[in-house]
Amino acid sequence: MGFHLEFRHLRTIKAIHDCGGLARAADQLHITQSALSHQIKGLEDQAGVELFVRRSKPMRLSAAGLRLLRLAEQVLPQIEAMEKEFGALKSGRAGRLHIAIECHACFEWLFPVLESFRRSWPDVDVDIRPGLAFDALPALLKGEVDLVVSSDPEVLPGVEFIELFDYAPVFVAAASHPLAAKPWIDAEDFRDQTLITYPVERSRLDIFSQLLGPAKVEPAAVRQVELTAMILLLVVSNRGVSVLPDWVVREVKYSSDYVTRPLTEAGITRGLYAAVRDEDRDKPFMRELITLARQEARKLQQA
């Protein structure tokens, strides 16, 4: 029939060893002494050897019993750790939170959020994947990521877009630039300009998706730059103009030698969203991250 060893057998061996007798071990295991005796007898019958030296007081393990004790001391702590981990997952204290970001400028806003989150939720596995390098929303549907930061909400079955905050894409130019004298900037104003942008697809840049694309206007040149501070340095040096989220310009505060102007007379307003799967929406750590993100956004908007 073979030797069928169960976790309860290992717990029994360790309890009897630690307690030195059946009565105290039975109390520790919350079973009767009779049931404990039957369990030991059944285990010895399976093993074909005695596991205890019964004529000794306190009750001692035999050589075979000591081998099982060593196994119990190796295995039981791992089982207890796994039980705690599963308990944390069930209660929402632990889990996985892999984030994809479709908004290039959002790295500067998100890092302080994640630092606060990490201190409160140390058992949550947090990772960031630049959503600019792959299709983030399909990855969310496949379970490859758990949250997508996006400014382009869609109707997707099983996905909820939770609004984090609104922002305005604004025109940025050197204070000495001719367009700085205008109260607002229209699409035609970009036709003879060098436009400095982040190195992402045009469809993910507000200036193209919200203004230049619909107006069918092409700038004289487009220059891609990775860092916000470098974009502002080039703008101040009159190497081109840019369009950035208003909160990014307030946060960086690079120089006083540039101005910002609204896009169009009415201005353009955009929203930033956290896209999450419906089943993850109410996880405690997910709710906490969204709360922290909104709090950080308010700080940026008030800066």
N, C-alpha and C positions, 0 to 999 in steps of 0.2 A: 504493500500500500504506500510505502514511502513515509518520510518524516515531514509532517506539515507544521512548520513553525509559524506562529502568529505573533503580532506585536504584543498581545495581552500576555503571551507566555514570557516574553522578555521582561515585561513590567512585573510579572509575578516573581521571576527569579531575582530581580533587583530589589524588590520590596522585601522579600524574605531575608536576603542578605543584609540589607540595611537595618531591618527591624530585629533580626536575630531570632525570630519565631513566627509561627503561623498566626497566633491570635492578633498580634500587633500589625502584621502584614495584611491580614484580612480587613482590619479596621482602616488601614491606609488605602486599600483598594476598594473599599465600600462593598465587600461581599462577605458572606458567612464563612466561618472557618471550615465548615464541612464542604462548601463549594470549592474553597481553595485547595483542600486536600484532594478532592476528586480531580481538579485540574492538574495538580502535580502528578497524581497517579497516571492519568491519561497521557501526560507528556512523557513520563518515564517509560510507559508501555510503548509509545511510538519510538522513542530513542533506543530502547533496548538496554539502557544502563540506568543505574541510580544517579540522581542528580544531587542528593543530599545525604549527609552522614547523620542518620536519625538518632543514633545513640549519644550524640554529643549535645551539650548545652553550653551556650546557645547553639541552635541548629546551624550546621556548617554545610557549605557546598562541597560536593565531591570534585574530583579533578574534572569530570565532564561538566558538572555544574559551573565550575569556574570559567570554563571555555564559553559557556552560554552567557555568563556574567560579562565577560569582556566584549562579547558581541552586543549585549544590551547597552553597555556603556558607550559603544560607538554609534549604535543605530538610534537609540531613543532620543538623544539630544537633537539629531537631525529631524526626527519625526516631530518633536515639539516645536522646533523652529519652523517647519513647514506648516504646522497647525496654526501658529501665530501669524504666519504670512497669509494664509488663506483667510484667517479671521480678519486681518487688516484689509484684505481685498474686499471681503463681504461687507465690512462696515464703512468702506470708502476711505480709510486712512492711507491705503497704499494703492498703487496701480501704475499705469503707463500713461504718459502725456507727451506724445511726440507731435511737435508743432511745425506746420509749414507756413511760410510767410510769402504772400504774393506782393506785398508792399515793401519795396526796397528800403524806403526811409524808415520803416517801422522797427528795424533792428535797434535803433537808438532809443526808441520809446519802450520796446519790450524788455530789454535787459534789466532795467531797474525793477520791472514787474516780476521777472523770474527770480531775481535775487531775494525779494521779499517772500515770494512763494516758497523758495527752497528752504528758508528758515522755518516756515510753518509746517511744511509737508516734506520732511526729509526722506520719507519712504516712497515717494512718488518718483518714478524714473522719468526725468525730463530730458528731452532732446529737441534740437531745432534742425529742421531740414529746409534749406532755401527753396521755397516753392517756385522761385523764378526758374529753376533748372529742370522742372518736371511739371506734369499736370497735377496740381495739388488736389483738386476736388475729386477726380477719379481715384486718387490714392486714398482720400478720406473714405470714399464709398467701399473700397477694397479692404479697409482696416489697416492700411500701411501707415497712416498718420491719424491722429485723434482730434486735431483742431487745425483749422486753416484760417489765417488772418487775411481777409480779402476786402476789397472795396467794390466788388462786383457780385452782389447776391444773385442767386439763381433759384429757380424752383426745382428742387431735387427731392425725390422720394426718400424719406428716412433721414433727411438732413435739415437742421434748423440754422438759420442765419440770425445770430444775436447781435443787435447793434451795440457797438462799444462807444462811439462818439462821432460827431459830425466835424468836418473840417472844410476849409476853403482853399483850393489851389490858387496861388497868387503869383503874379508876374514879379520877377526880381531883376533889377537892373542897377547899374552904377548910378549914383546920384547925379553925375554929370551927363548921363545918357540922354539923348533927345526925347525918348519916350517917357522919361521920368517926369516930364512936365504934364503929361496927360492924366486926367482923373481916373480913367480906366483904359484897359487894353482890349482891342478887338482882334479877331483872327487875322485881318489884313495887315496888322502892324508887324506880324512875324515874317511876312513874305521876304523881306530883305535883311533878316537877322540871322546870326549864328545862334542856334538854340542849344544850350548845354543841358543834357539830361543824364539820368542814371543809365547804366548799361543794361537795359531790359527791352523787351519787345514793345513796339509802339502801342499795341492794344492794351498794355498795362500801364501806360502813362496817361495821366489825366489830360494833359495838354493836347494829345492827339485824339483820345477817345471822346473828349467832351467839347473840344473847340475846333482844332485844325482839321480833323477828319471830316466832321459834318460840313465844314465850310469849304472843304477841298482846297485848303491852303497848304503849300509846302514851304518851309523855311529855306533861306538861302543855303544853310548848312546845318548839320546836326553833329554835335561833338558829345561823346559819351564819357562820363567821369564817374568813378566809383564813390568817392567820398563827398559828403555834403560840404564840409569845410573847403575842399578844393574847388567845388562848384562856385561857392561864394567868393573865393579868392580870384577866380577867373572873371567873375561878374564885376567885382570891384576894379579889376584891371582893364575893364572894357574889352574883354576878349569875347563877349557874347552876353546873351540874356538867358534867363531860366524861368521855370515855373516849378514851385515847390509847395508842399502843404504849409499852410500858415503856421501850424504849430512847430514845424521843423525849423522855420526861420526864427521863430521866437526862442526856441530851445538852443540853437547853435550860437546865436548872438555873436557872429564872427566880427562884425565891424559896423560902424555907423555910416560908412561911405556908400551904402546902397539903399534903395527904396523899394517898397512893395506896392503894387497896385492890383485892384480886383480885375478879374477877367470878365469882360463885358460890363455894361452899365448895371445890370441886375446882379452881377456876381454869380459864381458857380459854387454850389455846396455839394459835398460828397459825404458819404458815410463809410465808416470802417466797421467791419463785422467779424465776429468769430463764428465760423461754420463748424458745427459739431453734429455727430450722429445723435438721433433722437434718444437712443438708449443710454448715451453718456451725459445727456443734458443735466440730469439732476444728481450726478455724482458729487459728493461734497467737495472734493478737490477741484473739480471743474467749475463749480459755482464760485469757489474762492478765487480761482485765477481770473475769472471774468470780473468779479468785484474789484480785485486789485488793479486790473487793466483799466477799468473805468475811473478808479481813483487817481491813477497816474495820469490818465488823459485830462482829468479836471485840473490837475496841477499844471500841465502843459498849456492848457487853454487860458489859465489865469496868470501865466508868467508874463 
